[in-house]
Every structure is written in C-alpha cells, then in structure tokens.
Amino acid sequence: MRGIQVRRFGAPDVLEVVELPDPVPGPGQAVIEVAYADVIFLETRIRHDGAFFAPPLPYVPGGAVGGRIGPLGEGVDAAWQGRQVVAKTVPPAGSATGGGYAQRALAETGAASVVPHGLDLREATALVHDGPTAVRLFDNAVSTGALRPGAWVLVLAAAGGLGALLVQLAKAAGAHVVATARGERKLKLAREELGADAVVDYTRHDWTDQVRRTVGEPGVHVVFDGVGGAIGHAAFELTARGARFSAHGAASGGFTELDATAAAERGVTLAGIDQVQFSAAEAKPLLDRALLEAAAGRLRPVIGQTFALEDAAKAHAAIEARDALGKTLLTVG
Ligand SMILES: NC(=O)c1ccc[n+]([C@@H]2O[C@H](COP(=O)([O-])OP(=O)(O)OC[C@H]3O[C@@H](n4cnc5c(N)ncnc54)[C@H](OP(=O)(O)O)[C@@H]3O)[C@@H](O)[C@H]2O)c1
C-alpha cells in the first residue's frame, strides 16, 4: 500500500511517499481502508525535530482516520465488516506512533465510532482529534462555573481546527465570545461563520486593549489558549477574578506557563494540556458526542483545505506557514 514515511526529522519534504506492507490487525483490531486522514499541528512539530516525544525513526505519521472497515482481527464481531467509521489509529507493528497517513490503518474497534446519519465521512474525520478535545475543554470550563450564559470567553487561535469548535460550543452555551486570530481571512471566518461576537487580530500591538474595550470590566471569564507563549501571558492579564485559564496550546512554540501564586491571588483556575491527554477509549464517548452534535447541525467542523495523501508535505507546510484555515485533511484514494 502507499503511505507517507518520515525517515529523518526536518522540513516538510521529509514526508516521503513510500510503499509499505499492509498492516495486520491484532486481537480486537480492524484494518480501516482510509478515505481521509487527519493532520494536526502537533504532527508538524514532531516531524520537524521530534518535539514533545521523539518517535523512533522511521515512522508513518497520522493519528486519526475515516474510512471503511476491512480485514478484522481475532475476536472482532463480523458485523464490523464494511462499516463506515472514524477512529484514532493504533500504530502498526514495530512503530511507536501514527499509521494514519496511509491507504490502510489499524484501529481498536472498541474505540472506533460509526459515522451517524446526517454527517459525511469527511466532516466526521475532522472531529476525531478536535471533537473530544473541544468537548472536554468546554465541559471543564462549564463545570467550574466559569463558562455560563453571559460570560465572556476569549478564544486564542480561534480559526484553527480546535478553536473553531470552541467558539461554536461557547456561543451555543449562551456565552459571549471574543475570537482572536491572525489576518482578515481568519477573522472573517470567526465573525461570519462561527458566530463570534467580536474578533481581534492578536498580531496587533494593541490587541489586548481591543479585547478590554470589548469586554469591559471585570475582564474575561474563560481563556481557551491554543497559542501559548507571549500571547498566552498577555491574555492572562485580561482575566476576571474567578476566571478559568486553559493553557492547552503551544502553537507559538511553548505552552503558557503562568505563576500559580499570581493566579491564586486572582482566584483564576489554571488548567494545562493534561486535561486533554486521553486514550482512544477515553476519547470515544466525547467523540460520539461531537459526532452527534455535528449530525444534528449544532456543531460544524471547518475543513479549510484538503490535500492528496501524496501531498502531505504541502499540508504540513500550510499549517506551519499559518495559511491553513480550520482543519486540514488528506484525501486517500
Ligand atoms: N486539536 C487537538 O485535539 C488538540 C489537542 C491538544 C492540544 N492542542 C493544541 O491546541 C493548539 C491548536 O490546535 P489545533 O488543532 O486547532 O491546531 P491548528 O488547526 O493547526 O491551529 C493552530 C493555530 O495556531 C495559530 N498559530 C499561532 N502561532 C502560530 C505559529 N507560530 N505557527 C503556526 N500556527 C500558529 C494559527 O492561527 P493564527 O495564524 O490565526 O495565529 C493556527 O490557526 C495547538 O497548539 C495544539 O497542539 C490541540
């Protein structure tokens, strides 16, 4: 089968098209005949220099796919055969990660979700990573009482795959949303398609003043920080007493590391990346919820661009250049 392999870390062109052996499903697993593979920001960082955790080389990137179930492993009910599903991938034998950028991938059937009626496979695939993450971040903010009707929610990187879902979930809960992103194309998406109440370009030197003028005193009640670094630190200064600050993103190079004492003085609850580090089995109920919300028309993944499997390098280059809008997928023939 055709797939994409990384033999050394580096620029997007290290994503090479190669012939790979078909994956063999283990007990409880199935082969998915891949139609779409998800591409996430983290995969660009890992490919670049092995950031966060360096997988042994070579490896096939890709942690989430959509397609039809093919050959089944031992103990899997034959009813799975031919079903249209989306799932996080199980790395193929000998690999520590990935497996999704290929014509066939492995998944645990227990963690695979059947695509509900009313949702196409492409949109469902776009939700495999971003859906559970968005739902968990949203639930956590609601459960602390910070995200409630009338609250102000600040979404950083609002036009990315995850940010686009967070804007919609917060709006649907009756909150007011300030969406931040870089450039008019992304701000237009947030304002006109996602329903943000206000949009601010956070590459402007006065962006925090703009947010403050919009939300007034006492400040924002929730920050969803998908960017990190200096932008995240500046956003912390906008928080109201009792706010929740979710520092789950590192798109600018590193997570926002905030001073716990300063946060405690303001009664701000800090939450980090650990709140969304879950196994495929833990993610499944959250994914199913996101899929049902999307099938009912209440949540819409924004798929800004798709690339052929062979053009995986172009997909990574677009994300790194910040040209990508919403979610990026690979189409696999
Ligand atoms: N998706 C998930 O399930 C998940 C799970 C855990 C953590 N996260 C983290 O959450 C963040 C957002 O994830 P995502 O999936 O929404 O990613 P994405 O779709 O690739 O969006 C990333 C966003 O980051 C912004 N950005 C800011 N500085 C950037 C830079 N130097 N290079 C590239 N992009 C930059 C870009 O928007 P602008 O150009 O508008 O700034 C872009 O829209 C990432 O840090 C990711 O690692 C995501």
PDBQT file of the ligand as one rigid body, heavy atoms in Angstrom, charges set to zero:
ROOT
HETATM    1  N1  LIG A 401      -6.630  19.583  18.164  1.00  0.00    +0.000 N 
HETATM    2  C1  LIG A 401      -6.492  18.938  19.291  1.00  0.00    +0.000 C 
HETATM    3  O1  LIG A 401      -7.152  17.937  19.547  1.00  0.00    +0.000 OA
HETATM    4  C2  LIG A 401      -5.506  19.444  20.326  1.00  0.00    +0.000 A 
HETATM    5  C3  LIG A 401      -5.298  18.704  21.498  1.00  0.00    +0.000 A 
HETATM    6  C4  LIG A 401      -4.436  19.200  22.461  1.00  0.00    +0.000 A 
HETATM    7  C5  LIG A 401      -3.743  20.371  22.235  1.00  0.00    +0.000 A 
HETATM    8  N2  LIG A 401      -3.941  21.044  21.061  1.00  0.00    +0.000 N 
HETATM    9  C6  LIG A 401      -3.153  22.263  20.822  1.00  0.00    +0.000 C 
HETATM   10  O2  LIG A 401      -4.034  23.346  20.592  1.00  0.00    +0.000 OA
HETATM   11  C7  LIG A 401      -3.447  24.231  19.625  1.00  0.00    +0.000 C 
HETATM   12  C8  LIG A 401      -4.430  24.443  18.491  1.00  0.00    +0.000 C 
HETATM   13  O3  LIG A 401      -4.635  23.166  17.890  1.00  0.00    +0.000 OA
HETATM   14  P1  LIG A 401      -5.383  22.990  16.501  1.00  0.00    +0.000 P 
HETATM   15  O4  LIG A 401      -5.576  21.559  16.321  1.00  0.00    +0.000 OA
HETATM   16  O5  LIG A 401      -6.532  23.911  16.437  1.00  0.00    +0.000 OA
HETATM   17  O6  LIG A 401      -4.263  23.485  15.501  1.00  0.00    +0.000 OA
HETATM   18  P2  LIG A 401      -4.406  24.231  14.092  1.00  0.00    +0.000 P 
HETATM   19  O7  LIG A 401      -5.721  23.969  13.472  1.00  0.00    +0.000 OA
HETATM   20  O8  LIG A 401      -3.164  23.895  13.338  1.00  0.00    +0.000 OA
HETATM   21  O9  LIG A 401      -4.366  25.716  14.537  1.00  0.00    +0.000 OA
HETATM   22  C9  LIG A 401      -3.214  26.264  15.105  1.00  0.00    +0.000 C 
HETATM   23  C10 LIG A 401      -3.427  27.744  15.140  1.00  0.00    +0.000 C 
HETATM   24  O10 LIG A 401      -2.339  28.314  15.856  1.00  0.00    +0.000 OA
HETATM   25  C11 LIG A 401      -2.149  29.623  15.395  1.00  0.00    +0.000 C 
HETATM   26  N3  LIG A 401      -0.733  29.950  15.487  1.00  0.00    +0.000 N 
HETATM   27  C12 LIG A 401      -0.226  30.888  16.307  1.00  0.00    +0.000 A 
HETATM   28  N4  LIG A 401       1.095  30.929  16.204  1.00  0.00    +0.000 NA
HETATM   29  C13 LIG A 401       1.438  30.003  15.286  1.00  0.00    +0.000 A 
HETATM   30  C14 LIG A 401       2.688  29.575  14.743  1.00  0.00    +0.000 A 
HETATM   31  N5  LIG A 401       3.837  30.129  15.123  1.00  0.00    +0.000 N 
HETATM   32  N6  LIG A 401       2.679  28.603  13.814  1.00  0.00    +0.000 NA
HETATM   33  C15 LIG A 401       1.514  28.024  13.421  1.00  0.00    +0.000 A 
HETATM   34  N7  LIG A 401       0.302  28.376  13.917  1.00  0.00    +0.000 NA
HETATM   35  C16 LIG A 401       0.280  29.361  14.839  1.00  0.00    +0.000 A 
HETATM   36  C17 LIG A 401      -2.661  29.659  13.952  1.00  0.00    +0.000 C 
HETATM   37  O11 LIG A 401      -3.611  30.697  13.831  1.00  0.00    +0.000 OA
HETATM   38  P3  LIG A 401      -3.209  32.208  13.529  1.00  0.00    +0.000 P 
HETATM   39  O12 LIG A 401      -2.410  32.229  12.265  1.00  0.00    +0.000 OA
HETATM   40  O13 LIG A 401      -4.544  32.848  13.420  1.00  0.00    +0.000 OA
HETATM   41  O14 LIG A 401      -2.422  32.661  14.718  1.00  0.00    +0.000 OA
HETATM   42  C18 LIG A 401      -3.432  28.363  13.758  1.00  0.00    +0.000 C 
HETATM   43  O15 LIG A 401      -4.768  28.584  13.384  1.00  0.00    +0.000 OA
HETATM   44  C19 LIG A 401      -2.128  23.593  19.195  1.00  0.00    +0.000 C 
HETATM   45  O16 LIG A 401      -1.074  24.158  19.938  1.00  0.00    +0.000 OA
HETATM   46  C20 LIG A 401      -2.309  22.145  19.547  1.00  0.00    +0.000 C 
HETATM   47  O17 LIG A 401      -1.101  21.471  19.765  1.00  0.00    +0.000 OA
HETATM   48  C21 LIG A 401      -4.798  20.610  20.128  1.00  0.00    +0.000 A 
ENDROOT
TORSDOF 0
